[in-house]
Amino acid sequence: MRDILFAELDALFDEMVKTRRFLHQYPELSFHETKTSAFIQEQYQLLDIPYRANVGGNGVIATLAGKKPGKTVALRADFDALPIQDEKEVAYKSKHANVMHACGHDGHTATLLAIAKVLKQHQHELPGNVVFIHQHAEELAPGGAKPMIESGLLDNVDVVYGTHLWTSTPYGVVESARGNFMAAADRFIIDIKGTGGHGAIPHQTKDPIVAASDLVTQLQQIVSRRIDPLETAVLSIGKFHAGNAYNVIPSTATIEGTVRTFNPDIQQFIREEIGKITQGVCTAHEIAYDYDYLYGYPPVVNHAANAEKVIAAAQHVKSVEKVEMVSPSMTGEDFSYYLQHKPGAFFFTGAQINNGFVPHHHPMFDFDERAMLIAAKTLVAVTLEEQ
């Protein structure tokens, strides 16, 4: 049955590409994916597969009931886009200004719809059930996974799998990990409140730019000097905003950053250290501040036995040249919530174009569309492996 399904997926490749490129042209931001959700619902209507809409927001869940006994396997794909201007000059360039599928979620959706189509054709031979989770709002915490799970979607599920088309990994490579795979992804915001004034008379001000600059330097020493080198952590400042004129000292400055960890104790330590250092720096500069630490997604922790099944399943895909267990990534994913409730695993499907790396969340982002076939076949194979 596996080889038959693989052949049918090959035959659907052009349709997968067409679906992916359509979605790429009409992206929608997290929590605003109403038209994308409607499109997904239409596909399940055409397939005559029962589905639920508006699950936890804009989520869609379809369930294919096999005619033979077996487990219920859930497969998840996300479908939101990012607030980025698409700068690629391709026929399928985004038609929405400053909104773009810059992370491959259009490909995830096209992949899962293709899997649903081929499995529907073999419903009478299919053991167990397959739940197709189309999740909204992965890109923006608190994310879509948590409210979808709270709706009860996993109540009757035995195991859950998902993949990410990954452009830092070459095409033909499938990667997973036993245990820690992707990090907890938190955000912090610090508003420095000074006293502005004329740039020529700095002694009459409390300069928030100087204080914030000092703070950025101090914060970088948390990971390098206050955490055991054998622990894993990242602290990065991604935003520094202050002022509007070259000769005016502003009254406020804002810095925002992210913290990535696996160990909850390290996560809490960094949170507290940011607060202590901010207080110390602002006291030294005689300046006020506000500090907010926002917990994001928890780490993606694969169940070892299920990660092994992914690796075994990928080895059946002829176009896969390499399958490996890899070190954890410091990127984040709300697939973590599914794995907190059910056994399962997440994996990367290499999607680099001709060995040319364009990172995720980049205006020129694109991926090797052949990777969708590898993702689809691996997910189908691991679904059958569970029965």
C-alpha positions as CSV (number, residue, x, y, z in Angstrom):
1,M,0.0,0.0,0.0
2,R,2.8,2.4,0.8
3,D,4.3,2.2,-2.7
4,I,0.9,2.7,-4.3
5,L,0.4,5.8,-2.2
6,F,3.8,7.1,-3.0
7,A,3.0,6.7,-6.8
8,E,-0.2,8.6,-6.4
9,L,1.5,11.4,-4.5
10,D,4.0,11.6,-7.4
11,A,1.0,12.0,-9.8
12,L,-0.4,14.8,-7.6
13,F,2.9,16.8,-7.6
14,D,1.8,19.4,-10.2
15,E,-1.4,19.9,-8.2
16,M,0.5,20.4,-5.0
17,V,2.7,23.0,-6.7
18,K,-0.4,24.8,-8.0
19,T,-2.0,24.8,-4.6
20,R,1.1,26.0,-2.9
21,R,1.6,28.8,-5.4
22,F,-2.0,29.9,-5.2
23,L,-1.7,30.2,-1.4
24,H,1.6,32.0,-1.8
25,Q,-0.1,34.7,-3.8
26,Y,-2.8,35.3,-1.2
27,P,-1.2,35.1,2.2
28,E,-2.9,36.1,5.4
29,L,-1.4,37.2,8.7
30,S,-1.8,35.2,12.0
31,F,-5.3,35.3,13.4
32,H,-6.6,36.8,10.2
33,E,-6.5,33.7,7.9
34,T,-10.3,33.7,7.1
35,K,-10.0,33.2,3.3
36,T,-7.2,30.6,3.7
37,S,-9.4,28.7,6.1
38,A,-12.3,28.9,3.7
39,F,-10.1,27.6,0.9
40,I,-9.0,24.6,3.0
41,Q,-12.7,23.9,3.9
42,E,-13.6,23.9,0.2
43,Q,-11.0,21.2,-0.5
44,Y,-12.4,18.9,2.1
45,Q,-15.9,19.5,0.8
46,L,-14.6,18.4,-2.6
47,L,-12.9,15.3,-1.1
48,D,-16.1,14.4,0.9
49,I,-14.1,14.2,4.1
50,P,-15.9,15.5,7.2
51,Y,-14.4,18.5,8.8
52,R,-14.8,21.1,11.6
53,A,-14.2,24.8,11.0
54,N,-13.4,27.7,13.3
55,V,-11.6,25.4,15.7
56,G,-9.8,27.5,18.3
57,G,-10.1,30.4,15.9
58,N,-9.5,29.9,12.2
59,G,-8.3,26.3,12.5
60,V,-9.8,23.4,10.4
61,I,-9.8,19.8,11.4
62,A,-10.8,17.0,9.0
63,T,-11.1,13.3,9.9
64,L,-10.8,10.4,7.6
65,A,-12.2,7.2,9.1
66,G,-10.5,4.1,7.8
67,K,-12.5,0.9,7.4
68,K,-10.1,-1.3,9.2
69,P,-9.2,-1.1,13.0
70,G,-6.2,0.8,14.0
71,K,-4.8,3.9,15.7
72,T,-5.9,7.5,15.2
73,V,-2.9,9.4,13.8
74,A,-3.0,13.2,13.6
75,L,-0.9,15.1,11.0
76,R,-0.5,18.9,11.4
77,A,0.2,21.7,8.9
78,D,0.1,25.5,9.7
79,F,-1.2,28.1,7.2
80,D,-0.5,31.7,8.4
81,A,1.9,34.2,6.8
82,L,4.3,36.9,8.0
83,P,4.3,40.8,7.8
84,I,7.1,40.8,5.2
85,Q,7.1,42.3,1.7
86,D,7.7,39.6,-0.9
87,E,10.7,40.8,-3.0
88,K,10.9,37.7,-5.3
89,E,10.3,38.3,-8.9
90,V,8.3,35.1,-9.6
91,A,4.9,34.5,-11.2
92,Y,3.5,33.4,-7.8
93,K,4.7,36.5,-5.9
94,S,2.5,37.7,-3.1
95,K,-0.3,40.0,-4.2
96,H,-0.8,41.4,-0.7
97,A,1.5,44.3,0.2
98,N,3.8,43.5,3.2
99,V,2.3,40.1,3.7
100,M,4.2,37.0,2.6
101,H,4.5,33.2,3.1
102,A,8.1,33.5,4.2
103,C,8.3,30.3,6.2
104,G,6.9,27.6,4.0
105,H,3.4,27.3,5.6
106,D,1.8,27.4,2.1
107,G,3.8,24.3,1.3
108,H,2.8,22.6,4.5
109,T,-0.9,23.2,3.6
110,A,-0.5,21.9,0.0
111,T,1.3,18.8,1.3
112,L,-1.4,17.9,3.9
113,L,-4.2,18.4,1.3
114,A,-2.4,16.1,-1.1
115,I,-2.0,13.4,1.6
116,A,-5.8,13.7,2.4
117,K,-6.6,13.2,-1.3
118,V,-4.6,10.0,-1.7
119,L,-5.7,8.5,1.6
120,K,-9.3,9.2,0.7
121,Q,-8.9,7.1,-2.4
122,H,-7.9,4.1,-0.1
123,Q,-10.3,4.7,2.7
124,H,-11.6,1.1,2.5
125,E,-8.1,-0.3,2.9
126,L,-7.0,2.2,5.5
127,P,-6.4,1.0,9.1
128,G,-7.4,3.4,11.8
129,N,-8.2,7.1,11.3
130,V,-6.2,10.1,10.1
131,V,-6.9,13.5,11.6
132,F,-5.7,16.4,9.4
133,I,-4.9,19.4,11.6
134,H,-4.8,22.7,9.6
135,Q,-3.6,25.2,12.2
136,H,-3.8,29.0,12.1
137,A,-1.4,31.4,13.8
138,E,1.8,29.5,14.3
139,E,3.9,32.6,13.8
140,L,2.4,34.8,16.5
141,A,2.2,33.8,20.2
142,P,0.0,32.8,21.9
143,G,-0.4,30.8,18.6
144,G,-3.1,28.6,17.3
145,A,-2.1,25.2,18.6
146,K,-3.1,25.8,22.2
147,P,-6.7,27.0,21.5
148,M,-7.2,24.2,19.0
149,I,-6.1,21.6,21.5
150,E,-8.3,23.2,24.2
151,S,-11.2,22.5,21.8
152,G,-10.7,18.8,22.3
153,L,-9.1,18.0,18.9
154,L,-6.6,15.5,20.5
155,D,-9.1,13.7,22.7
156,N,-9.3,10.7,20.5
157,V,-5.9,10.9,18.9
158,D,-3.2,8.3,19.7
159,V,-0.2,10.0,18.1
160,V,0.7,13.2,16.3
161,Y,3.3,14.1,13.6
162,G,4.3,17.3,11.8
163,T,7.1,18.6,9.6
164,H,8.6,21.9,8.6
165,L,10.1,22.5,5.1
166,W,13.5,23.7,6.1
167,T,15.7,25.8,3.8
168,S,18.9,25.6,5.8
169,T,18.8,21.8,5.2
170,P,19.7,20.6,1.7
171,Y,16.9,19.0,-0.4
172,G,16.9,15.2,0.0
173,V,17.7,15.3,3.7
174,V,15.3,14.6,6.6
175,E,16.2,15.5,10.1
176,S,14.7,14.8,13.5
177,A,15.9,14.4,17.1
178,R,15.2,12.2,20.1
179,G,14.0,14.6,22.9
180,N,14.8,18.3,22.6
181,F,14.4,19.5,19.0
182,M,13.3,23.2,19.0
183,A,13.7,25.7,21.8
184,A,11.3,27.6,24.0
185,A,10.8,31.0,22.4
186,D,10.2,34.0,24.7
187,R,10.1,37.8,24.1
188,F,11.0,40.7,26.3
189,I,10.3,44.4,26.0
190,I,12.1,47.2,27.9
191,D,11.0,50.8,27.7
192,I,13.6,53.3,29.0
193,K,12.0,56.5,30.2
194,G,14.3,59.5,30.3
195,T,14.0,63.2,29.9
196,G,14.5,64.5,26.4
197,G,16.0,67.8,25.2
198,H,18.3,69.5,22.8
199,G,21.2,67.5,21.5
200,A,23.5,70.4,22.1
201,I,22.6,70.5,25.8
202,P,22.8,66.9,27.0
203,H,23.6,67.7,30.6
204,Q,20.0,69.0,31.0
205,T,18.6,65.6,29.9
206,K,18.4,62.0,31.1
207,D,19.5,60.4,27.8
208,P,17.6,57.1,27.3
209,I,19.7,56.2,24.2
210,V,22.9,56.1,26.3
211,A,21.1,54.0,29.0
212,A,19.6,51.6,26.5
213,S,23.0,51.2,24.7
214,D,24.6,50.4,28.0
215,L,21.8,47.9,28.8
216,V,22.2,46.1,25.5
217,T,25.9,45.5,26.2
218,Q,25.2,44.3,29.7
219,L,22.4,41.9,28.6
220,Q,24.8,40.1,26.2
221,Q,26.9,39.0,29.2
222,I,24.1,37.0,30.7
223,V,24.6,34.0,28.4
224,S,28.4,34.4,28.0
225,R,29.2,35.0,31.7
226,R,26.4,33.9,34.0
227,I,25.2,30.6,32.5
228,D,27.1,27.3,32.6
229,P,28.7,26.8,29.1
230,L,27.3,23.3,29.1
231,E,23.7,24.7,29.1
232,T,22.0,26.0,26.0
233,A,20.6,29.5,25.8
234,V,20.3,32.5,23.4
235,L,19.6,36.1,24.2
236,S,19.3,38.4,21.1
237,I,18.2,42.0,20.8
238,G,16.1,42.4,17.6
239,K,14.7,45.9,18.0
240,F,16.2,49.2,19.3
241,H,14.0,52.3,18.7
242,A,14.6,55.8,19.9
243,G,14.1,59.3,18.6
244,N,13.1,60.9,15.3
245,A,15.6,63.8,14.8
246,Y,19.4,63.9,14.7
247,N,19.7,66.8,17.0
248,V,17.1,65.9,19.6
249,I,17.6,63.6,22.6
250,P,14.4,61.7,22.9
251,S,12.5,61.0,26.1
252,T,12.1,57.3,25.5
253,A,13.9,54.3,24.0
254,T,12.6,50.8,23.5
255,I,14.5,47.6,23.1
256,E,13.0,44.2,22.4
257,G,14.6,40.8,22.2
258,T,14.1,37.1,22.4
259,V,15.3,34.4,24.8
260,R,15.6,30.8,23.7
261,T,16.1,27.9,26.2
262,F,15.4,24.3,26.8
263,N,15.8,24.2,30.6
264,P,13.0,25.9,32.6
265,D,15.5,26.8,35.3
266,I,17.7,28.6,32.8
267,Q,14.7,30.3,31.3
268,Q,13.7,31.6,34.7
269,F,17.2,32.6,35.6
270,I,17.5,34.7,32.4
271,R,14.2,36.3,33.0
272,E,15.3,37.4,36.5
273,E,18.8,38.5,35.4
274,I,17.3,40.8,32.7
275,G,15.2,42.4,35.4
276,K,18.2,42.8,37.8
277,I,20.5,44.2,35.1
278,T,17.8,46.6,33.8
279,Q,17.2,47.9,37.3
280,G,20.9,48.4,37.9
281,V,21.7,50.2,34.6
282,C,18.7,52.5,34.9
283,T,19.5,53.3,38.5
284,A,23.0,54.2,37.5
285,H,21.6,56.5,34.8
286,E,19.0,57.9,37.1
287,I,16.3,56.9,34.7
288,A,13.0,55.0,34.9
289,Y,11.9,51.9,33.0
290,D,9.2,49.3,32.3
291,Y,10.1,45.6,31.8
292,D,7.8,42.9,30.4
293,Y,8.8,39.3,29.8
294,L,6.4,37.4,27.6
295,Y,6.6,33.6,27.7
296,G,6.2,32.1,24.2
297,Y,6.0,28.6,23.1
298,P,7.6,25.8,25.2
299,P,10.3,23.7,23.6
300,V,9.5,21.0,21.1
301,V,10.4,17.8,22.8
302,N,10.1,14.7,20.5
303,H,9.2,11.3,21.9
304,A,12.2,9.2,21.2
305,A,10.3,6.2,19.8
306,N,8.3,8.4,17.5
307,A,11.4,10.2,16.2
308,E,12.8,6.8,15.4
309,K,9.7,6.0,13.4
310,V,10.1,9.2,11.4
311,I,13.7,8.2,10.5
312,A,12.6,4.7,9.6
313,A,9.7,6.1,7.5
314,A,11.9,8.6,5.6
315,Q,14.3,5.8,4.6
316,H,11.5,4.3,2.4
317,V,11.4,7.5,0.3
318,K,13.7,7.1,-2.7
319,S,14.4,10.8,-3.2
320,V,15.7,11.0,0.4
321,E,19.5,10.9,0.3
322,K,20.2,11.3,4.0
323,V,18.3,10.7,7.2
324,E,19.8,11.8,10.5
325,M,19.2,12.7,14.1
326,V,20.5,16.2,14.6
327,S,21.3,18.6,17.4
328,P,18.5,20.8,18.6
329,S,17.6,24.1,16.8
330,M,17.1,27.3,18.8
331,T,14.1,28.2,16.6
332,G,10.7,27.8,18.1
333,E,7.4,26.1,17.1
334,D,4.0,25.7,18.8
335,F,3.9,22.1,17.7
336,S,5.4,21.8,21.2
337,Y,1.9,21.9,22.7
338,Y,0.7,18.8,20.8
339,L,3.7,16.8,22.1
340,Q,2.8,17.9,25.6
341,H,-0.5,16.0,25.3
342,K,0.3,13.1,23.0
343,P,3.2,11.0,21.8
344,G,4.7,12.1,18.5
345,A,7.5,13.8,16.7
346,F,8.4,16.8,14.6
347,F,11.0,16.8,11.8
348,F,12.6,19.0,9.2
349,T,12.3,18.2,5.5
350,G,15.3,19.7,3.6
351,A,14.0,22.3,1.1
352,Q,17.1,24.3,0.1
353,I,17.1,25.4,-3.5
354,N,20.2,24.3,-5.5
355,N,22.3,24.6,-2.3
356,G,21.5,28.3,-2.2
357,F,20.4,29.2,1.3
358,V,17.8,32.0,1.9
359,P,16.8,32.0,5.5
360,H,13.2,31.7,6.7
361,H,11.5,35.1,7.4
362,H,13.4,36.7,4.6
363,P,11.9,38.8,1.8
364,M,13.5,36.5,-0.8
365,F,12.4,33.3,0.9
366,D,11.5,30.4,-1.3
367,F,11.9,26.6,-1.2
368,D,12.5,23.6,-3.4
369,E,9.0,22.5,-4.1
370,R,10.1,18.9,-4.6
371,A,10.5,18.8,-0.9
372,M,6.7,18.7,-0.5
373,L,6.8,15.2,-2.0
374,I,9.4,14.1,0.5
375,A,7.4,15.6,3.3
376,A,4.1,14.0,2.1
377,K,5.7,10.5,1.6
378,T,7.4,10.6,5.0
379,L,4.2,11.6,6.7
380,V,2.2,8.9,4.9
381,A,4.9,6.3,5.6
382,V,5.0,7.1,9.4
383,T,1.2,7.0,9.5
384,L,1.2,3.5,8.1
385,E,4.1,2.6,10.4
386,E,1.9,3.4,13.4
387,Q,-0.7,0.8,12.4
